[in-house]
Amino acid sequence: MLKQHVDRRVRDAPDAFVFTGESGRTIWRGNFNQLVKWSDAVTAIGAPGLHFHDLRHTGNTLASRAPGASLRDIMARMGHDSARAALIYQHANREADQGIADAIDKAVKAARRKPSKRKPKRAAEGDGPAAEAS
C-alpha cells in the first residue's frame, strides 16, 4: 500500500515529502485535521478529543523513561537545540524518582532485618554493670 502511494503521489526527489495534500503541497498544522478527518478517526477509536500533538508528547515522555535516555538524547529525538523543550518531558522522571525512593527504602529495611556480622564491642574496663556494682 505504501509503495503504491509513493509511486503515485511522491515526486522523484530526495527531499520529496511522502505525505502531502491532494494538490501535492505539504501538510501543515492548519490543514492536517481536515485532510485526515482526525476528529472522526479519534472518535472511531474511542479517544475523542485526542490531539495529534498528544501523540508526540506521549512518545517523548515514554522515550524519556527509557533506561539511559539522557536529556541530549531526548533533544535529538525531538529535533530541538534547546534543553528547555526537552525538560517538559522529564516530568516522567518524577515517577522514576518514586521508584528509586521505594527501592532505597526496601534495601534499607532488608539491611536492618539481617543479623549483623560485626562482633559486639567489648566493654572497657570500668564500664558497664559490673563496674557500677562495685
Buried (B, 14 or more C-beta within 10 A) or exposed (E): EEEEEEEEBBEEEEEEBEEBBEEEEEEEEEEEBEEEEBEEEBEEEEEEEBEEEEEEEEEBBEBBBEEEBEEEBBBEBBEEEEEEBBBEBBEBBEEEEEEEEEEEEEEEEEEEEEEEEEEEEEEEEEEEEEEEEE
